[in-house]
Amino acid sequence: MRRDNHLRIRTWAKVWAFVTVLLYAKEAWVSGSHSIRFLEPNFFYEYEEGVRKAFISDDQAASYFSRKRMRSTRVFMAALPLFTRFFDEAQQHGIALGTLQLRTLRQRELHGEVAKSATDLVRAEGHTPRLLALNLNAGDKDNYDSNRLIVKLEKDLNSDQASWLFTRVQDLRFAKIAKREAEIAAISEEAAKCWKPGVAATKISKNFALCVGFTDEIRPENEAPFRTQVEALITEIHPAIEKAFRDVSQLKGFFSGDAQRLISVEDKLRKKPTEVELAGLCNPYGPLLDDLGMRTAVYVGGLKVTLLFTIKDRWGGQPSDPQPTMALSQWLEQLGDGPTKNRSAR
């Protein structure tokens, strides 16, 4: 009996100690995801995994997700030769996979359904070129992470080509390339840190600021060709936007409230921001409204076009504050569907 009481006391002591730790640690369970999208000249590679983990502080959570991002980048860098081999073999099988012109991409294909079987890759009727979103976890029913390879198909596939492609890409799934520890160890953190979080080009005008770009992770050596695409779009649409914003009658259709109260970002900040600073102020990640001003954004293919508006006072303080309308978004989308897009669509 004495031994039983002693064990019971020890058990309750352990439980109380555990409860005390939970009470004072102030842990917070986070349910979210770790996701990353890499962009190469001829493909997108996406990976997302669910995360449910307890963190004591925001700093601890930020550190955890930062390490996850670093690990994912090194895994992908180590696997780049595998992707080169895949594209070479595809060409040998007569499969035409082209380079990406971001402006010409279709959003419904970028974010649409993934191909779940080889049959999904064959279309009796359809348009080419087109994007193919390939599910890299199709062969692993126990894996619930999202993993896609998006490529540009220049001509339709026959059934044999579709079968080879659908089977071959399974070798590129993240769960598999993440096991190549020797190759991953050869990639330094310094090299992984050199990756760039997209490309952006900006313009400041009298009553708006314009930003065109994307936020996919790219290698430094790929920045120049992608920047050329970004700058081609902003160079084309900026003069048209400036002209429209000088037209008082057109502004009335673009805004509710008093659009004459719009001022330049430079006047608002009392200094001219650098391009990097302005790209950050346009904030492609959101929100649309903050202490600085209001934004409206549309996608032109794979590029995001953001307009930033500022007024002298805090936005939302007066009923007459200008509010962007749906007409402005629709006009921007139509403007983006212009001559550069038409010339490079095929």
Helices and strands as residue ranges (DSSP letters): H 2-25, E 28-40, E 43-55, H 58-92, E 97-98, G 102-104, H 107-110, G 118-121, E 130-135, E 146-153, H 159-168, G 169-172, H 174-177, H 181-185, H 189-193, E 199-204, E 209-214, G 220-222, H 223-245, H 248-254, E 255-256, G 259-261, E 262-263, H 265-269, H 275-282, E 294-300, E 303-311, E 323-324, H 326-336, H 339-344
